[in-house]
Amino acid sequence: MDDFAVLRRKAEYQFGRGADAALFPEDGEFEVDRSASGRPRQVAGPEGRLISVGMDGRFTLGLAGGRRLYDELDAYTVVVGDESEPFVREGKNVFAKFVDDVDEDVRPGDEVVVAHERGEVIAVGRAELDAESMREFETGMAVRVREGAT
């Protein structure tokens, strides 16, 4: 099985049906950075880093990968408004009181896309709370932002 067959399968497992085609389309152009053992560590497309592969095999999203997932799936998304947008773009974390909407399937530890309410991806990161808590809490970190769209 080639690297992309494995990566596609992992993408679908982690993000759901359709994530494989969103992140790694059959006709896509990719640049793969490999570890000394030959294992893929990062995959980039023409628009930038799509994913990094952790030692546990899970993906961490790059901004380009987050945009692809958001455009094709609109899943694993946390939506914020104008008040927090400039801070999140700079890479600051998202706090629960600023979450306007969140995909109901988000759990702590999930990779998520942070989008502005007008539909633009502004960051990617890791959920610190589940979806229900993000909606209900007035305090606490909802998403630890890894990369903002400055």
Backbone hydrogen bonds, N-H to C=O, Kabsch-Sander energy under -0.5 kcal/mol:
donor,donor_aa,acceptor,acceptor_aa,energy
5,A,2,D,-0.5
6,V,2,D,-1.7
7,L,3,D,-2.9
8,R,4,F,-2.5
9,R,5,A,-1.9
10,K,6,V,-2.5
11,A,7,L,-2.4
12,E,8,R,-2.2
13,Y,9,R,-2.1
14,Q,10,K,-2.8
15,F,11,A,-2.8
16,G,12,E,-1.6
19,A,16,G,-2.1
22,A,18,G,-2.0
23,L,19,A,-2.6
24,F,20,D,-2.5
28,G,25,P,-2.0
31,E,44,A,-2.5
33,D,31,E,-0.5
33,D,42,Q,-2.6
34,R,32,V,-0.5
35,S,39,R,-2.7
38,G,35,S,-1.7
41,R,33,D,-3.5
42,Q,33,D,-1.7
43,V,51,I,-2.5
44,A,31,E,-2.6
45,G,48,G,-2.8
48,G,45,G,-1.6
50,L,43,V,-2.7
51,I,43,V,-1.7
52,S,60,T,-2.2
53,V,41,R,-3.1
54,G,52,S,-0.6
54,G,58,R,-3.0
57,G,54,G,-1.9
60,T,52,S,-2.4
62,G,50,L,-2.7
64,A,49,R,-0.9
65,G,49,R,-1.1
66,G,62,G,-2.6
67,R,63,L,-2.2
68,R,64,A,-1.9
69,L,65,G,-2.5
70,Y,66,G,-2.6
71,D,67,R,-2.6
72,E,68,R,-2.0
73,L,69,L,-3.3
74,D,69,L,-1.4
78,V,113,V,-2.9
79,V,101,D,-3.3
80,V,115,A,-2.4
81,G,98,F,-0.7
84,S,81,G,-0.6
85,E,81,G,-1.3
88,V,84,S,-2.4
89,R,85,E,-2.6
90,E,86,P,-1.0
91,G,88,V,-1.8
92,K,87,F,-2.4
94,V,143,V,-2.2
96,A,140,G,-2.9
98,F,95,F,-2.3
99,V,96,A,-1.8
100,D,79,V,-2.9
100,D,98,F,-0.6
101,D,79,V,-1.4
103,D,77,T,-2.4
106,V,103,D,-1.9
109,G,127,A,-3.3
110,D,107,R,-2.0
112,V,125,G,-2.9
113,V,76,Y,-3.0
114,V,123,A,-3.0
115,A,78,V,-2.7
115,A,113,V,-0.6
116,H,120,E,-3.0
117,E,80,V,-1.7
119,G,116,H,-2.7
122,I,114,V,-2.8
123,A,114,V,-1.6
124,V,147,E,-1.9
125,G,112,V,-2.1
126,R,144,R,-2.3
127,A,110,D,-3.1
128,E,142,A,-3.3
129,L,142,A,-1.1
131,A,106,V,-2.2
134,M,130,D,-2.2
135,R,131,A,-1.9
136,E,132,E,-1.9
137,F,133,S,-3.1
142,A,94,V,-2.8
143,V,94,V,-2.0
144,R,126,R,-2.9
145,V,143,V,-0.9
146,R,124,V,-2.7
147,E,124,V,-1.8
149,A,122,I,-2.8
150,T,148,G,-1.3
